[in-house]
Amino acid sequence: MVIKVTNRGGGAPMREPLITDDEHKKMLSYYHKKTEEATKLDDADDGDQYLNSSWADNRQLKAQLQGLEGNIKMKF
C-alpha cells in the first residue's frame, strides 16, 4: 500500500503515471517507425505500372497480326 501525505486543503494527491518515461519513449519510437513503414508501403509501386506499357495494350496483338504495328495514318 502506498500512502501519500499532502497539506490540509491541498486537494487530492498527484496520480502516478500509468507508464514510465522510458516506456513512453519506446511507444513513440515504435509508433514513428510504424508510420514510416506505412508511408513507404503507400509510396511503393502499386503494381499497376505495367498497364502503361506497350506490351499490355490489348490492341497490340491485333495490330501485329494485321501488320499495322507502326503509326499508320489513313486519309479518306
N, C-alpha and C positions, 0 to 999 in steps of 0.2 A: 504494500500500500504506500502510495506517495502522498504526502501532506504538504501543502504549500501555505505558507503563512503570509498574510497581507495586512496592511493597516486597516483599522476600523474605518468603514465608509469608503474604502478604496475600490470597492466593486469586486467582481469575480476575478480570480487569478487567471493569468495568461494560460491558454491551452498549449499543450505540447504539440509540435508539428507532427503531422502524420508520417512524413518522410523526412529523412535527413538531407543535408545539403549534397552529400555525395550521391545519394540515390536520385536526387533531383537533377544533378548534372548528368548522370548516366541516362536518365529518362530523356532529357533534352537532346543529348547526343544521338541516342537511338532514334528518336523522332526525326531529327535532322537528316540522319543517314537514310532513313526510310523514305523521306520526301525527296531526297536527291535521287535515289534509285527509281522512284516512281516517275520523276520528271525525265530521267534518262530513258526509261522504257516508253514514255509517251513520245519523246522526241525521236526515238529509234524508228527505223524503217518499218512501215506497216505491212509490207509485203505486197503492196498494190502497185509498186513501181513498174512491174513487168507489163502492166496494162497499157503503158505508154510506149512500149517497144514495138518495133515494126513487125516482129515475128508474132506478136499477139493480135495483129489485125486479122479479123475473121474474113476479110475480103481478099487477103493476100494470096491464099491458095487458089481462089478462082481466077485472079489476075495472072498468076503463074501458069495455070493450065491453059488459059486463053492467049498467053504471050503478051500480056499487057502490063508488064512489070514496071515500066518507067512512067514518067509523067507524060501521058499522051493527051494532046488537046484535039478535040474534034470540032469542026465547024460545020454547021448545017446550012 
